[in-house]
Amino acid sequence: MTTGKRFAQRTKDHSDERVLDARARAVLNALHAEPRGRVLQAYLRAMGRAKG
């Protein structure tokens, strides 16, 4: 069950179709800030899977 579904069940608020949790929002913001061609590396870094 996703965070959005839990929120909708808990609050009985079904007006928003999707609610992102803090981690997902942080990852998406990090990816959006990266220049083209470096998004995959940023994703791996954000998920803690980067080879170093």
C-alpha positions in Angstrom: 0.0 0.0 0.0 1.4 3.4 -0.9 1.7 6.5 1.3 -0.9 8.2 -0.7 -3.5 5.4 -0.2 -2.7 5.4 3.5 -3.2 9.2 3.7 -6.5 9.0 1.9 -7.8 6.2 4.1 -6.6 7.9 7.3 -8.1 11.4 6.4 -10.9 10.3 4.2 -9.5 12.8 1.7 -9.6 11.6 -1.8 -9.2 14.9 -3.6 -5.5 14.4 -4.3 -4.7 11.6 -6.6 -1.2 11.2 -5.4 0.8 12.1 -2.3 4.5 11.7 -2.3 6.4 10.8 0.8 9.4 12.9 1.9 12.0 10.4 0.4 10.3 10.2 -3.0 10.0 14.0 -3.1 13.7 14.5 -2.2 14.8 12.0 -4.9 12.7 13.7 -7.6 13.9 17.1 -6.6 17.5 15.9 -6.8 17.0 14.4 -10.2 15.3 17.5 -11.5 18.3 19.6 -10.5 20.8 17.5 -12.4 21.9 18.5 -15.9 21.0 16.3 -18.8 23.0 13.1 -19.0 23.8 12.9 -15.3 20.3 11.9 -14.0 21.1 8.2 -13.7 24.2 8.9 -11.6 22.1 11.2 -9.4 19.4 8.6 -9.0 21.9 5.9 -8.0 23.5 8.4 -5.5 20.1 9.3 -4.0 19.1 5.6 -3.6 22.5 4.8 -2.1 23.6 2.4 -4.9 26.4 4.4 -6.4 29.7 2.7 -7.0 32.5 4.7 -5.5 
